[in-house]
Amino acid sequence: MKNNSCLVIDYGLGNTFSVINALKIIGADPILTSDYEKIKNAERIVLPGVGAFGNGIEELNKRKIIHSLSEFISKERPLLGICLGMQLLMDISYEFGEFKGLGY
């Protein structure tokens, strides 16, 4: 990936169009993906999101993104969560029930 590249995670609940446009405006080269290898090897990641916490965790699980995010996090690279994306980084949520978060 290029030096100015930024990976935007696609898990079906993100406001990806707005995030990608904002990144382009500041000179980044955004890449939208849910690919395991691209996520674990990214230089930097944006985890956007719109919706309920439980749905977000379910979609990340369904698309097998959680393990690649864990590998990415273990290498201490920059990760920005936006809206629901930031909430998913927490340990737990009580929104519409009790859901285990990513715990980062």
N, C-alpha and C positions, 0 to 999 in steps of 0.2 A: 504494500500500500504506500501511497505517496506521503510525504511529510505533512501535508496539510489535509490529509484524509481523515474523515471522522465517520465511524460506522453508526448508523441509526438502526436500532433493532426493530424488526417488523414482527409483531405478534398479534396483529389484527385489531388492537385496541388503541393504537397510537394516533396522535395528530401529526402523522409523518409528513404530510405535504407542507404544513406550516413550519415544522422543524427543519426540513430540508431547505426550504426557501430562506429561512433565517441564517442557516449555516452558509449558504452560498453568498448571501449579502456580506458576511464578514470574511469572505475569502476562503472558506473551507471547501473541501471536495467531498460532500456527503455520499455515503454508500448505504442503501437500504437493503437489509438482508435479515434472514433468520438462519443462515448457514452456520453450522457448528464450527467448522474450521476458521471461517472468517471472523467469527465472534471471539474465539479463544486467542486468536493471533492479532487482533486489532491493536492499533496504537492508542486509540481513545474511542469511547462509546457514549452514545446518548440513548437513554431508555425513556422514550416518551410514553404517554398514556392518557387515556380518557375512559372513565367508567368506574365500575366498582372493583374493589380489591380482590374479592373472591374470583371474579371473572378473569382478572389479570393473571393471578397465580395459575388458574386453570389453563389459560392459553399458553403461558410460558411452559408449563408441564407438557401440554399436548404437543407443542412444537419442539420439545426436547431442547429448550434454550437454557434452562437453569444450570445444567452441568457446564456448558461452555462459558456461561457468565462466571461461575465459580472459578474456573481455570483462569479466566481473564483477571478477576479480582485478586487471585493469589499472586499475581505478578506485579501488583501495586501500580497499575496504570490508571489514568483518569477515566472516571465514569460519572456522567451527569444524568440524574433522574429528573424528569420534568413531570409535574402534576402526579398522576397515578404512578408513573415510573419511579418517582422519589419515594412514594409510600410503599411500594413493593420492596424496597431495599430494607425496610424495617423488620423486626422480629415477628410481630403479630399485628393483626387488625381485628377490630370488633365491628366493622362496617357490615351490616346485614348478616351477622353471625360472627363466628370466631375462625380466623384463617391464619395459618402459619405463613410468615413472609420469608424473604430470602435471607434475612439475618446478617446483612453486611454492615 
